Amino acid sequence: MKLPALRQLSNRLARRASATACTLLAVSALATDQATAQVQTGIDVLAAEDCARLRGRKLGIITNHTGRTIDGRRTVDVLANAKGVEVVTLFSPEHGWDGILDEKVGDSRDRATGLRVFSLYGKHRTPTPESLQGVDTLVFDIQDIGCRFYTYVSTMRNALEAAAKHDLRFVVLDRPNPIGGIAIAGPVLADDRRSFIAAHRVPLRHGMTAGELARMIAGEDGIQAELEVVQCTGWHRADLWDRTGLLWVNPSPNMRCLTQALLYPGIGLVEGTNVSVGRGTDTPFEVVGAPWIDGRELAAELRAQNLPGVTFVPIRFTPNSSKHKGTKCGGVDIAITNWRAFQPVRTGIHLLCALRKLYRDDWDTKRLDWLLRDADAASAILAGKAAEEIIASWRSDLRVFQMRRKPFLLYE
């Protein structure tokens, strides 16, 4: 189905969803009981075909250290050595070519191939005409984690728009969503709140792969690029990363395991405030705290909410970098007890409401809405409204989103 037709179908479904009641899928991820067969990512599928669909093309590759085959070969090397394929230039996203930087990134050079790497998280966030010289196809291969404010999808969107502007083909080598493709949660972004930390009108936890999001972005916003998604094989929407058989590679410096990826869409919401989320510790996003937090008090408040699949342990920790560097913090260790039942965004909203209730005078909320990007929800938190009331306010928009995304999904 061509993108204009997909866009029309999406609009019809959205209108129907807003006029009729539908059942919202549970927001807890349901992993399959048994591991699936070994998942093949987009680059694995392409390599198995001897990269035939890219033969005769001149490539600009948008990737980083996560762009690898199952057997560990870099996507860049696979394509550079493919028959009839020419790799012209490379592009890197936030955190740089090697995925180790937490700062703006300059251009660099890939040591193995000698190719220039243009940074898309420095002076420019969109490929420039200079960087696209000699390129007729952009290839995107970066592991996303399924959270709206993780910026790799924003880099993909910017590159997709550049492809449309310069009449380039755009190919996404797809990868699984590590936190599953069923659960959705959080406020759906309003169009006027779009930014580099919010690439499209999706909820905080969207349950889509990068390839599916590329289709949705192009289809709904009329981006007229020649888009192709090389699908994964063997991945099912209910599967979390542990069911894929794929090696975990830290997609960014503070995303070191599946547990942290699951926590991120909820716990990450605290980052705009004066609370540490464990950056500068061994367990980022698994702990939160501040010098003025009483860990026992906060843990008791959160445990009293009987949130599914999670418990809270009072701790003290001292970050060695980032927020509250070198300062002892009271706080909680957020321990997931059941991956199937755990709801990260729900947990995050309860955490925000608990901080407001217990530490009104100490908690700096000027940037509370930075990642949440929902002014009504931020105001409700500050007004002391119940967390479940805030969460319930998103249900209608999530129903519409559930219908909007259907035409663009690629996996069962």
N, C-alpha and C positions, 0 to 999 in steps of 0.2 A: 504494500500500500504506500502511495506516495505521500510525502509530508503534508501538502495542503489538505489531502483527504483525511489524513490522521488528525490534523488540527480541527477540521470540521466535525469529525466524529467525537473528538475530545470535548468540544464545546457543547454538542448535543447531550453527551453523557453528563456533563457538569450541570446543565440546566435541569435534566431529569432528576439528578441526585438532589438538587436543592429543593425540588418540588415534591419529592416522595421520600418516605422514610426508608432507610436501609440499615442493615445491621453492620456496625463497625467491627472490623476484625479485632480480635483481642490484641492488646498492645504488649503482650508478653511473647517473646520469641519462643517458638516451639521447635526444638531440634528433633530430627528423626531419631528413632530408637537405635538404629544401627548406622554405622558410617557408610557413606555412599562409596561408589567406586572412585578411584583416583580422578580428581578433577583436572581437566586440561584447561589452562587459561588461553586467552586469545592468541598470545605469541606461540604457545605450544601447538595450537591448531594450525596457525600460519606456517610454522616450521615444518610440521608434518606434511604440508602441501608444497614444500620447497619454495614457499613464499611466492607461488605462481601468480596470485592475484595482485601482487605489487610489481611484477616483472615489467620492465620498461619505464618505471617511475623514478623520479628524483625526489628523495625524501628529506624532510625536516622532521626529526624525531623528538617529541616532547616526553621526557622520561626522567628517571633518577635511579637510585640503587635498587628500587623495588621491581624494575622492569627486567625480569629474568625468567627463563624457562624452568621447568621442573628440575632439570639436571644442572641448573646453576649457570647456564650461559646467559650473558647479557643480551637483551633485546637488540641493543646497538650492534653487537658483534654478529648476531644471527643475521640481521638485515644487511650489514656491511659485507658479509661473505656470501650473500645469496646471489644466485645467477641472475644477471640482467637487472639488478637493483643497484641504484647509486644513492648512497647516503651523503647528502650535501652538507647538512649542518644539524646541530643539536640544540635543545632548549631544556632548561631546568626550572622547576617550580620553587615554592617556598622550601627552605631548609637546604637548598643547593643540590648540586649534582650527586654528592655522596650522602645527602640526607642527614647531615650532622650539625648544621648551623641553625641558631635561633636568632637571626638578625637579617637585615637586608643583605642580598647576595649580589656580587658583581659577576660579570662575564668571566669565563674561565676556558680551559682547554682540556679535552679528554686525553689522558696520557696514552691510552692504548691505541686510539685511532688517529690522534693528532688533530681531530676536528674541533672547531670552535664551539663552545657552549654558551649560548645567549641566555642570560638570566631573565626569567619572567617574574622575579621577585626582587627587583632592584630599581634602577632608573625607569625601566619599562615593565609593564605587566601584560602587555599584548605584543605579539611578534610585530616587529617594524618592517617596513618595505626593505630596508637594508638587510635584515636578518633572513628575509624570504627570497633573496636573489637566487635564482637557479633552482628553486623548489617548485614542484608541481603537486606534491602530496604531503600533507601533515599527518603524522602517525602519533597517537597518544597511547602511552602505556605506563600508567602510574597506579599503584594500589591505593584506593580510597578506603575510608573506614565507616561510611554510612551516616555521617553527621553533617548537618547543613553548614556549620561554621568551620569545618575542615576545608582548607582553601584549594585543594587540588582540583575539585570540580570547577571552581571559579577560574582557575588557569585554563582548564579545558574549554569553558564557555568562551573566554576571551580569544583563544586560538581558533575556535569554531567560527566566531564572528570574523576573524581575520581571514580565514579560509574562504568564507562567503564573499568578502570584500575583494579578494585578490583572485577569485575564480580558481581555487585550489580544491583538490579532493581532500576529504578529512576521514581518517580511518581510526576507529577506537579498537584497540586490542583489549577486550573486556576481561575483567577479573571479578571474583565473587565479592559480594558485600559481606565483610567479616562478621557483622552482627545480625545477619539474616535479612531476608527479603519479604517477610510477612508483617512484622510489627511496625506500626507507625505511631508517632506521638509528638505532642507539642503544638504550638501555634503554627498555622500555615502563614508563610511570609506574605505580607501585602506587597504589591508591585512597587509602591513608592518607598519601600524599605530595602530594596535590593542594593547590595554592595559587594565588595570583594570577600566578605565573610558570610555572604548570603546570595548565592548565585542565581537562585530561581525560586519560584513560588511553591516551595515545598515545606513540610514541617521539619522540626529539629531532627527527628529520626524518620527518614523517608522510606527506607526499605527498598532502595533501588541500586542497581549497579551503575558504574560510570557510563557504560554503553546505553543503558536505558535512559539515564538522565540526559545524555546527548540527544537522543531521539525526542525526548519530551521538550527540552529547551528549543531545539530547532523547530519542532512541530508547533509548539504553542506560541513561539515568538517570531515565527516566520523567517528564520535564518536560512537563506537559500544556498546552502552548501551541499556539495555532493558527499553525503554522509554514508559511511558503511561501518557497521559494527561486526567485528569478528568475535562471535560468541564463544563463551566457555562451553565445555561439554562436561556432563557429570555433576553439575551443581544444581541443587534444588532450593527453592525459596526458603524452605524451613531450616536449611542448614546454616549453622554458625561455622566459623573458621575451623574448629576442631574436627568437623566432619568432612573436610575437603581433602585431607591427605597432603596438603601443601605446607611447605616450610613457612613458619612465621618469620618475616623480616620486618624489623621496626620501621614503619612507614615514616616516622619522624622521631626526633631524639627522645621525646617524652611519651611515646606510644609503644611500650615495650612488651606488651602481652595482650591476649584477647580480653582478659579481665579489665584492663585499662580502657580498651576500645569500647567495651560494653558500658562502662561507667561514664565515659566522656560526654555523651549527649546531655546528661543531667548534671553531673558534677562540674563540667566545664562552664556552666552558667554562672558560677561563683566568681569566675576569673576577672570580671570587670570591677569587682569590689576589693576591699582590703583584707581578703582572706586568702591564705595560701592553699593551693590545691596540690601541694607536694612537689612542685618543681624544685629542684635542688635536693631531692631525697631519692632513695632507691625505688620509691613506689608512687610516682606521680599519678594523680587522680584517684588513688586508693585511700589517700588521707586528705583531710582538710583541717585547717586550724589557724589560729591567730594568737598573739600574746594575751589578748583579753578574753579568750574563750575558756570556759571551764569544761573540760572534756567530759567529765562525769555528768554534768548537767545537760550538755547537748546530746550525749548518747542516750540518756534517759528520756529526753523529750522525743527523740526520733524513734526509739524503740517502742514508745507508747503508741505510735501511729500504726503499728503492726503492718508495716509495708511488706509486700510479698518478696520472698527470695533474697532478703538482705538483712544484716544486723549491723550494729554499730558498737565499736569497742573504744572506750576512752583511752587516749594516748597523749604523750608529749613528744615533740620532735623539733629539730632545729634545721631548717633548710640551709644548705651551703651555697645557694645561689637564688636568684629571683626574689620574689616577694618575701619579706621578713628574713632576709639573709642573715645568718649568724644570731638570730634571736629565738629563744625558746618559745614554742607555741603550744597551747593546749588545743585539743581537737579530738577528732574521731577517726578511727580506721574503719572504712566502709567495706564490709566483708560480704561478698555475694555468696549466698548459701544454696541457691537454686537458679541456674541459668535460665531454665524454662520459665520460671515465674517472675524473675526480676524485671522491673520496669524502670529504666534509668531516668527518663524525664520526670516521671511521677516522683521518684526519689529526690531528684534535684529540686523540684518545686517545694516539696516538704522541707528540704534543707533550707531553702531560702526563707520560707515562712517561719521556721524555727529560729533562724538568725534574727529575723525582725522582731520576733516575740521576746527573745531572751537578751538581745544585745542592741537594742534600739539606739542607745547613745554612742556606742563604739563602732557600729557597723556603718561604713561609708558606702552609701548606695547611689552616689551620683552617676555611676556608670553601670547600674544594675541592668539596664536595657540593652547594653552593648551587644551581647550575643543572643539574648532572648528575642530582641527586635519585635516586641509586642507591647506597646505603651499601656494598653488596658491591663494586661497581666502584671506589668511592673507596678502600675498604680495600685492594683488590687493587693499585691504583696505588701506594699508600703502602708496600705490602709488596714492591714491585719486581717484580711479575709482568709477564710479557710482554704487550704491547699486543694482539697477535693472540689470546692466550688470553682476555683480557677481552672483546674484541669477539665471540669465538665463544660466550661464555656467554649472549649475548642471542638467539641464533638461534631457540630454541624459542618464546620470547615473541613474536618478530617474525613467526613463522609464524602464530601464533594471531591476532595483530593483522591480518595480511594477510587472514585470513578474516573477522575481525570487521568490517572496514571495508567489505567488498564490498556489503552491502545498502544502504549509504548513499552510494555513489559515483554521480555524475551524468554523468560524461564517459568516453569511450572512450580 
